[in-house]
Amino acid sequence: MIRPSTDLRVYLCREPVDMRKQIDGLALLVQEAMALNPFDQALFVFGNRQRDKVKLLFWERNGFVVWYKRLERERFKWPTHLKDKTVTLTGQELNWLLDGYNLKAMQPHKALDFQRVG
């Protein structure tokens, strides 16, 4: 299991992002749209319009790391109660978001138990 550390600064891009974007496109979004430095020791979080996919971007010493998650059912509960264009989360809140919690209501998705793909 690979999960972000809970002591990282986390910035969530509220606007939907095209999930075809790779490292350079995401780093440019951080720099231009979010007005932040993609080389900071922070984690940048992006979701697609359907909110069933999420990408995380992180600069690690000598290169970028991208982490990608696709939900098979349900949707990520993007925090709509926070109004800024860029939302700051704690590492713990990010892990809750990845687990399917609605950060406002604190209710998770149901756990899925698949036995095979397809």
Residue, then its C-alpha position, 0 to 999 in steps of 0.5 A: m500500500i502506497r499512501p502519502s505521508t500525513d505530515l505533507r502540505v497538500y493542495l487540492c485543485r478544485e477545478p476538474v483536470d483532463m487525466r491525460k495530462q502527465i507530469d509536465g502538464l500537471a506541474l504547469l497547472v500548479q505553477e500557472a493555475m494554482a500560482l504555486n511552486p511545483f518543486d515545493q515539498a508539497l503534494f498537489v491533487f487533481g481530479n477529473r470531471q466525473r470525480d472517479k479519478v485522481k492524480l497526485l503530483f510530488w517533487e522528490r529530490n531529483g524528479f517528479v512522482v505521479w500517483y494515480k487512483r481510479l475508482e471502480r464505483e462511486r466518486f471522490k467527494w471533492p470538498t465543495h464547502l471550501k470556496d478557494k480555487t486552491v484548497t489546502l488539506t492536511g495529509q490525514e484529510l487527503n487520505w480520508l478523501l482517497d478512502g472515499y470520505n466526504l470531508k464535510a459529512m465524514q462518511p466513506h465509500k463502501a469497501l469493494d471485494f473483487q475476485r477478478v478483473g473483467 
